[in-house]
Amino acid sequence: MMLQDQIKWNKRKSYLLLFLVPTILLGLIYVTGRIFVPTASPFLILALGSGISTLYVLFSYFKSDEMILSVVGAEPADQEKHKQLYDLMEGLTISSGMPMPKLYIQDQKQINAFATGRKPEKGVICVTTGALDKLEKDELEGVLAHELAHIQNQDILFMTVAVALIGVISIISELLLHSMFFGAGNDETPPWAIAIGFALAILAPISARLVQLAMSRKREYLADATGAEITRYPEGLASALEKISQQNEKMKVNKSVSHLYFSNPFKSRNWFSTHPPTEKRIERLRLM
């Protein structure tokens, strides 16, 4: 698949997956409303539930940057001490037409990096000390281009919205499931709502999480392709991934931010993985 075709294909799949999460949430809101307030208008139930969910998503969106940097213990990069980092990023922003992101360093000996930021003008890229110490110049450039691609493709917005929506789904499901054990509903509650509500309370969080993880994997492929387009040298990124695949130790990071990293910090390889297999990413890059 040509580079541009791969980028378009991954974008389409990501949009489809993102559509599924709010669909699951709306279904859960509707059934929950029918259980607790069976006489209420379905439109009122959906409007109220959607409004509360939107406020939660907006709060997560505006507060996510500072919370993430605080969770991982990142510190601002020093322009003199980390001159090569700044020089590489300046070159990438010039070639891509992107604003210069703020640069941060995370004290971890493993090779990794992540991007955050609500929009390109507020972009943040953080790299580990291991990446600075162990990667060659073209490899580090490939990793930085991948993270810049996440900002360019608005992946931070995608994943922040997805994670926030899944948080709402989990909260509603937990409340609904607990209420089932204390006789949720009343005489006017339709029997079908109780049955569907019980099934949704169990399946909705799992389904939404699987969709979010699939979306995360697609966005990683997309960032690989876009990053290779920015540098015009896919081998640098592929070589960095090879070095990462040879690391034996797992990173000590909070699971809630693991999807942000360039490479999966926990090295899991299944449907519950936030990243596609490293060997597949390398293979795709070397076929570009």
LINCORHU-V855542 format. One record per run of one state. SS is the DSSP state (hx for helix, st for strand, lp for the rest). FROM is the first residue (numbers start at 1). TO is the last residue. Records with the same first field share a line. If there is no record, write none. Layout:
SS=FROM-TO / FROM-TO
//
This chain:
lp=1-2 / 37-41 / 73-74 / 77-82 / 97-101 / 107-112 / 117-119 / 123-123 / 135-136 / 153-154 / 181-190 / 232-233 / 246-254 / 262-277 / 287-288
hx=3-36 / 42-72 / 83-96 / 120-122 / 129-134 / 137-152 / 155-180 / 191-231 / 234-245 / 255-260 / 278-286
st=75-76 / 102-106 / 113-116 / 124-128 / 261-261
//
